[in-house]
Amino acid sequence: MELKPAVASPMFTNKALRQLIIPLILEQLLAMTVGLAAVVMITKVGEAAVSGVSLIDSLNILIISILSALCTGGAVVCAQYIGRQEPENARTSARQLVYISLIFALAVGVALLCAPRFFIRLIFGAVEASVAESARTYLIYSAISFPFLALYNSCAALFRAMGNSRVSLYVSIVMNVVNISLNALFIYGLHLGVLGVSIATATARIVAAVLMMMLIRSKSNVIYLTNLLPVRFEKNMVRSILSIGVPNGLENGMFNFGKLLVQTLVAWLGTSAIAANAIIGSIFNITIVPGMGLSLSILTVVGQCVGAGDYKQAVSYAKKLMVITYISMAAVNLPLLIFGKQVLGLFSLSDQAFEIACTVLPPLAISCCLFWPLSFAFPNVLRAAGDAKYTMVVSASTMWIVRFGLSWLLTKQFHLGLEGIWYCMMIDWIVRSVFFFLRYRSGAWRAKTVIR
């Protein structure tokens, strides 16, 4: 099928970009803020609880990242069909995305539910008994919620592909209100500790999934989901989704599996290091909120431009969005250089954990300003055009060689502790940035094809 002629007029006005970007950033902010609030609440229970939840969160991030990668594949395919002005194909590919993501989530969830203690010991080794019990509780409820999270993420990706990020924002508000309200009730009111956090998280995801499935059925959307049963796979569309989703999933999977192995190094350093790492990670998740929102907008904007065959506009919007990313990341991260200790003071940390966090936070804030945008937001330009295999190879290679390999060396051989692990992560960002920028400059991403 031939592409339609390149579009002469701008595909996205400034108003359209604002309507896409602002809800995405707010949605990311809500999710991260609730996560941070949960950590603050759970610190009242004790360091063992914080450590157990932190360990399972690192596993959750691995699984969710693979799920998000599949959703990214579906979003790119749908965005390109919208750019081609083929809404029926966009709707058909949307159904394939829901099937694929749900099957994956069910398979992983059932596996984890069958042997939670086995997976905890396999991945994290012999942690303290109190930490292991907290981890087991949180893992069980996380696994139960995975299918619902798959439905929510799939629908959110479809709305973003349409350029409508407000719906996922509204649902995210409801989800996070439910989450934080139940956390407060279960932790402070009923004193359920980790069990309360686990139930609150699972319940919020179920509510979000139900709302999303109701909203995505509306025929006022360009993409709407009807007649999901019986399940009908479309071979070519599944292949198109997986051509982005599988490399991206492998990239995210290997990348986050490497992070998970790094977490085992953290666990080896002791409970104070685990607690400090959890707090630093929670703050870090807040500081990258603008970049995460903008990186999602890049997929939609560049994907639709590529689908329309207009690479000139794809390049123009990519540059514009990256400039906005740098400005927004600086606005959030630079204040940490001044108020970092005050922020850390909000958490109930031991003196040793507080000292470690104070050492790591300033260089992390600077690296977020300089290197994170090129390392994480910029590769979505390549993915939106179908160049997912390259980003997979680069991300997996730097993770294993730089982040994990160097972290192992610095902690095991040079005994630099948690600080060394975070410094290795920042070095990893620099290396990734160089490779992604060179790939973009080469123009090889323009020759990739996702849909035919």
Secondary structure, DSSP 8 states (H G I E B T S, - for coil): --------S-SS-HHHHHHHHHHHHHHHHHHHHHHHHHHHHHHTT-HHHHHHHHHHHHHHHHHHHHHHHHHHHHHHHHHHHHHTT-HHHHHHHHHHHHHHHHHHHHHHHHHHHH-HHHHHHHHH-S--HHHHHHHHHHHHHHHHHHHHHHHHHHHHHHHHHTT--HHHHHHHHHHHHHHHHHHHIIIIIS--THHHHHHHHHHHHHHHHHHHHHHTT-TTSSS------S----HHHHHHHHHHHHHHHHHHHHHHHHHHHHHHHHHHT-HHHHHHHHHHHHHHHHHTHHHHHHHHHHHHHHHHHHHTT-HHHHHHHHHHHHHHHHHHHHHHHTTHHHHHHHHHTTS---HHHHHHHHHHHHHHHHHHHHTHIIIIITHHHHHHTT-HHHHHHHHHHHIIIIIIIHHHIIIIIS--HHHHHHHHHHHHHHHHHHHHHHHHHHTGGGG--S--
